[in-house]
Amino acid sequence: MDIQGTADGRIHRTNVLMCGSAWTCPDCVQHIGAARADEVRRFLNQVLNDTTDRHRVIMTTLTIPHDDGQTAGEVFDQLRRCLRAMDSDGTTRRINRERGYVGRIRSIEVTRGKRGWHFHVHQLDVFDMSKATISDGELSDDSADSDRMWAFTLQGAYFRPWQRIVAAVTGKPASRTHAVTCVPVWSDTDYTVKLPEQAAERKEKHGSKPRWGAEGEMTKSYMKEARKASRTPWEILDDVTDGSDNDEAANLFRDYARGTYNRAQIEWSPALRKLYRFEIKTDEQIKSEPPVLVILDEANDDLDGDMAGARVDRVLLSREVQNQAFKYANGWLDSAEHGMLSGFFVDLPDALRSLGFHLDKECDMGMIPRHMCPRTGQTIPAKIRPRTFRATFPIMTPIDEEIEEIDLEGY
């Protein structure tokens, strides 16, 4: 395993065995999620900046009722049945046809709350306005009010068939408040802004490094924190080792793992994929590709900022070194990252040395310029070649476990 520390204080693991599970593996979900976010970002950038046809992109969220007595698999199955029925429903097809529906990208997300497993859907619905047949003049202009009105009427139109389908599949009424919500997407970098002018301003200010974009909402659920008393699967996994209810958390995570096993997390409709000719890689293909840390603003040809500000350090750790570190400095990786994020250590080598590692430098940092891949012919952006160190961990004498614990009370 190798680890890489970036200037923002984060540590990334590389050269680890990848299982390819975007549901249950903390390493794979980040690797796959980053690749999926890039696919969605490139797609939105192409659609929203299409000069030949005007498109509307709507973020639609769909939920179903659930209760604490259902397993994760049962709720997931009900959601999938509702989605299949919605896609084939005659009313839904008419609604989409009238609005020039092109296709959608669908992502499934889950949290655990007081009422059990909450599976819900985020999907980007794309509409070609040149094919829309709605005659209402209020929906035909390009203003922000028109976009909001479009989303509002779409939400009301979708709710009627969704309400009927949910009642038939689950036997419970759909929430009039949360079952269907639709909001317009104006930018490929931030869908939560209230006006398209604000979206353009943020895009110009942040470039390809947004605060939280639509692609993040669709593909980076592992970065979210659940609201109120709910927990994400990753927060449940944290509770397995850190919480007082670790047995309950372990059982919940096992139930979640069984319920999501071999299920798709993100789906593109065939029509959308064919129209824009995007190569959508499978999770298996993504997991086999090494993650590349690119310190680059896509709007520029050169590196954004100076070399020092974009520093990347790579540390090579053999299996023997990892075993020694696990035995004599358990929790060293979390400690190193916490120290970097807290500002106690300047960089990754400094943090590891403080934990007992010996580091020998193998090469200094440099820059790999933009170049063309001889195999695919694609242009590969400029990226940092990191400073590289090889780590060793000195053999230490284990502490005698029978030594009486020192009583510090009173000192």
SULVEN-V592355 format. One record per backbone hydrogen bond with DSSP energy under -1.0 kcal/mol. NH is the residue of the N-H (numbers start at 1). CO is the residue of the C=O. If there is no record, write none. Layout:
NH/CO + NH/CO
This chain:
2/14 + 3/315 + 4/12 + 5/313 + 6/10 + 9/6 + 12/4 + 14/2 + 25/21 + 29/25 + 31/27 + 32/28 + 33/29 + 34/30 + 35/31 + 36/32 + 37/33 + 38/34 + 39/35 + 40/36 + 41/37 + 42/38 + 43/39 + 44/40 + 45/41 + 46/42 + 47/43 + 48/44 + 50/47 + 56/127 + 58/125 + 59/183 + 60/123 + 61/181 + 62/121 + 63/179 + 70/67 + 75/71 + 76/72 + 77/73 + 78/74 + 79/75 + 80/76 + 81/77 + 82/78 + 83/79 + 84/80 + 85/81 + 86/82 + 87/83 + 88/84 + 93/89 + 94/90 + 95/91 + 96/92 + 97/93 + 98/94 + 100/97 + 101/96 + 102/126 + 103/126 + 105/124 + 106/267 + 107/122 + 108/265 + 109/120 + 111/118 + 112/231 + 113/116 + 116/113 + 118/111 + 120/109 + 121/62 + 122/107 + 123/60 + 124/105 + 125/58 + 126/103 + 127/56 + 128/100 + 129/54 + 131/128 + 133/98 + 139/136 + 140/137 + 147/143 + 148/144 + 149/145 + 150/146 + 151/147 + 152/148 + 153/149 + 154/150 + 155/151 + 156/152 + 157/153 + 158/154 + 159/155 + 162/158 + 163/159 + 164/160 + 165/161 + 166/162 + 167/163 + 168/164 + 169/165 + 170/166 + 171/167 + 179/175 + 181/61 + 183/59 + 185/57 + 199/195 + 200/196 + 201/197 + 202/198 + 203/199 + 204/200 + 205/201 + 206/202 + 207/203 + 209/206 + 217/213 + 218/214 + 219/215 + 220/216 + 223/220 + 224/221 + 230/227 + 231/112 + 236/232 + 237/233 + 238/234 + 239/235 + 242/238 + 249/245 + 250/246 + 251/247 + 252/248 + 253/249 + 254/250 + 255/251 + 256/252 + 257/253 + 258/254 + 259/255 + 260/256 + 263/260 + 267/106 + 269/104 + 273/269 + 274/270 + 275/271 + 276/272 + 278/273 + 286/282 + 287/283 + 288/284 + 289/286 + 296/294 + 300/297 + 311/308 + 313/5 + 314/387 + 315/3 + 316/389 + 317/1 + 322/318 + 323/319 + 324/320 + 325/321 + 326/322 + 327/323 + 328/324 + 329/325 + 332/329 + 335/331 + 336/332 + 337/333 + 338/334 + 339/335 + 340/336 + 341/337 + 342/338 + 344/339 + 345/339 + 351/347 + 352/348 + 353/349 + 354/350 + 356/353 + 357/352 + 358/392 + 360/390 + 362/388 + 363/388 + 366/385 + 368/383 + 371/380 + 373/378 + 377/373 + 380/371 + 383/368 + 385/366 + 387/312 + 388/363 + 389/314 + 390/360 + 391/316 + 392/358 + 403/400 + 411/408
